[in-house]
Amino acid sequence: MTVAIIGTGKMGSGIAKLLAGKGEKVVIGARDPAKASALAAEIGGDAEGGGIEAAVKLADLVILAVWYQQFEETVRAAGDLSGKVLVDISNPITEDFKGLRIGHTTSAAEELQALAPKAKVVKAFNTIFAELLPAEAREGRDPVQVFVAADDEAAKTAVSDVVAKGGFQPVDSGPLSNARFLEPVGEINIWFGFFLGWGTSAAPAWIKG
Ligand SMILES: NC(=O)c1ccc[n+]([C@@H]2O[C@H](COP(=O)([O-])OP(=O)(O)OC[C@H]3O[C@@H](n4cnc5c(N)ncnc54)[C@H](OP(=O)(O)O)[C@@H]3O)[C@@H](O)[C@H]2O)c1
């Protein structure tokens, strides 16, 4: 399966490198295609980079690695997202990183679904700091959980498979509307990591009784 990654920032480059390193075919898309091509060249192998729409066209699974505020513009640039699995990794945080812009009655994931109604939106990776994406950063510790929420079961399975391929433990977190609960978990993780001294190897772990 080809995975498109939109965004060449901390999360986009981290996920692209991780998945390519595990043998996944990755296509990177960016508003500046040269940035995506440069990242693909750095990754090597069969990684490709270019514009956003071109990357989306080549993939069935698209990981959106941009900020919540950029969703509208990025979805517009993505072209036809019909039938695509569209992964939302975002935390819709405020400028000071200390709160969420939206919540309770909606979530970034549901807002994305409204912007791209024909895509199958899946929430994942929002509780993982970019620093934990390289496999080496997780060596010797318990499996790091990635909470996966979606309404489409096949899309949830496809994303869970990608999560597992990256060496994380996918946790079925129910329907997409549960992103309303996962995004605050992402926010408290930011508090632990940035403001309460735990550092960016912090990650939530849910324990089964
Ligand atoms: N960093 C983390 O540890 C972390 C953890 C969990 C979740 N997240 C989530 O992951 C997402 C990305 O975070 P990040 O840390 O990777 O951010 P980042 O390093 O600032 O990268 C953001 C990326 O978005 C691109 N971008 C900005 N505006 C765009 C637009 N209008 N159209 C297309 N692309 C656009 C940027 O491209 P340019 O280079 O062209 O500006 C850049 O590649 C956010 O939603 C964040 O909440 C981050």
The ligand as an SDF file (V2000), in Angstrom:
LIG
                    3D

 48 52  0  0  0  0  0  0  0  0999 V2000
    5.0150   17.8750   17.0440 N   0  0  0  0  0  0  0  0  0  0  0  0
    4.4640   16.9280   17.7720 C   0  0  0  0  0  0  0  0  0  0  0  0
    5.1160   16.3390   18.6650 O   0  0  0  0  0  0  0  0  0  0  0  0
    3.0290   16.5200   17.5390 C   0  0  0  0  0  0  0  0  0  0  0  0
    2.5130   15.4520   18.2760 C   0  0  0  0  0  0  0  0  0  0  0  0
    1.2180   15.0080   18.0320 C   0  0  0  0  0  0  0  0  0  0  0  0
    0.4520   15.6420   17.0560 C   0  0  0  0  0  0  0  0  0  0  0  0
    0.9780   16.6870   16.3790 N   0  0  0  0  0  0  0  0  0  0  0  0
    0.1490   17.3210   15.3430 C   0  0  0  0  0  0  0  0  0  0  0  0
    0.7840   17.1170   14.0890 O   0  0  0  0  0  0  0  0  0  0  0  0
    0.4810   18.1920   13.2100 C   0  0  0  0  0  0  0  0  0  0  0  0
    1.7780   18.7200   12.6160 C   0  0  0  0  0  0  0  0  0  0  0  0
    2.6200   19.1270   13.6790 O   0  0  0  0  0  0  0  0  0  0  0  0
    4.1910   19.3390   13.4660 P   0  0  0  0  0  0  0  0  0  0  0  0
    4.7880   19.4320   14.8050 O   0  0  0  0  0  0  0  0  0  0  0  0
    4.7090   18.3490   12.4770 O   0  0  0  0  0  0  0  0  0  0  0  0
    4.1730   20.7930   12.8230 O   0  0  0  0  0  0  0  0  0  0  0  0
    5.3190   21.5310   11.9750 P   0  0  0  0  0  0  0  0  0  0  0  0
    6.6460   20.9250   12.2520 O   0  0  0  0  0  0  0  0  0  0  0  0
    5.0920   22.9810   12.2150 O   0  0  0  0  0  0  0  0  0  0  0  0
    4.9140   21.1780   10.4700 O   0  0  0  0  0  0  0  0  0  0  0  0
    3.7130   21.6220    9.9190 C   0  0  0  0  0  0  0  0  0  0  0  0
    3.6700   21.2750    8.4600 C   0  0  0  0  0  0  0  0  0  0  0  0
    2.4510   21.7840    7.9180 O   0  0  0  0  0  0  0  0  0  0  0  0
    2.7340   22.4040    6.6910 C   0  0  0  0  0  0  0  0  0  0  0  0
    1.7180   23.4150    6.3700 N   0  0  0  0  0  0  0  0  0  0  0  0
    1.4650   24.5500    7.0080 C   0  0  0  0  0  0  0  0  0  0  0  0
    0.4640   25.2080    6.3980 N   0  0  0  0  0  0  0  0  0  0  0  0
    0.0820   24.4530    5.3720 C   0  0  0  0  0  0  0  0  0  0  0  0
   -0.8720   24.5830    4.3550 C   0  0  0  0  0  0  0  0  0  0  0  0
   -1.6930   25.6280    4.3290 N   0  0  0  0  0  0  0  0  0  0  0  0
   -0.9840   23.6160    3.4300 N   0  0  0  0  0  0  0  0  0  0  0  0
   -0.1600   22.5330    3.4740 C   0  0  0  0  0  0  0  0  0  0  0  0
    0.7810   22.3510    4.4160 N   0  0  0  0  0  0  0  0  0  0  0  0
    0.8910   23.3070    5.3480 C   0  0  0  0  0  0  0  0  0  0  0  0
    4.0920   23.0090    6.8870 C   0  0  0  0  0  0  0  0  0  0  0  0
    4.6290   23.2790    5.6300 O   0  0  0  0  0  0  0  0  0  0  0  0
    5.6770   24.4630    5.3540 P   0  0  0  0  0  0  0  0  0  0  0  0
    6.9770   23.8680    5.6960 O   0  0  0  0  0  0  0  0  0  0  0  0
    5.4500   24.7540    3.9280 O   0  0  0  0  0  0  0  0  0  0  0  0
    5.2940   25.6120    6.2670 O   0  0  0  0  0  0  0  0  0  0  0  0
    4.7990   21.8870    7.6350 C   0  0  0  0  0  0  0  0  0  0  0  0
    5.2550   20.9160    6.7250 O   0  0  0  0  0  0  0  0  0  0  0  0
   -0.2970   19.2330   14.0350 C   0  0  0  0  0  0  0  0  0  0  0  0
   -1.6570   19.0960   13.7650 O   0  0  0  0  0  0  0  0  0  0  0  0
   -0.0130   18.8250   15.4880 C   0  0  0  0  0  0  0  0  0  0  0  0
   -1.0850   19.1260   16.3550 O   0  0  0  0  0  0  0  0  0  0  0  0
    2.2400   17.1560   16.5910 C   0  0  0  0  0  0  0  0  0  0  0  0
  1  2  1  0
  2  3  2  0
  2  4  1  0
  4  5  1  0
  4 48  2  0
  5  6  2  0
  6  7  1  0
  7  8  2  0
  8  9  1  0
  8 48  1  0
  9 10  1  0
  9 46  1  0
 10 11  1  0
 11 12  1  0
 11 44  1  0
 12 13  1  0
 13 14  1  0
 14 15  2  0
 14 16  1  0
 14 17  1  0
 17 18  1  0
 18 19  2  0
 18 20  1  0
 18 21  1  0
 21 22  1  0
 22 23  1  0
 23 24  1  0
 23 42  1  0
 24 25  1  0
 25 26  1  0
 25 36  1  0
 26 27  1  0
 26 35  1  0
 27 28  2  0
 28 29  1  0
 29 30  1  0
 29 35  2  0
 30 31  1  0
 30 32  2  0
 32 33  1  0
 33 34  2  0
 34 35  1  0
 36 37  1  0
 36 42  1  0
 37 38  1  0
 38 39  2  0
 38 40  1  0
 38 41  1  0
 42 43  1  0
 44 45  1  0
 44 46  1  0
 46 47  1  0
M  CHG  2   8   1  16  -1
M  END
$$$$
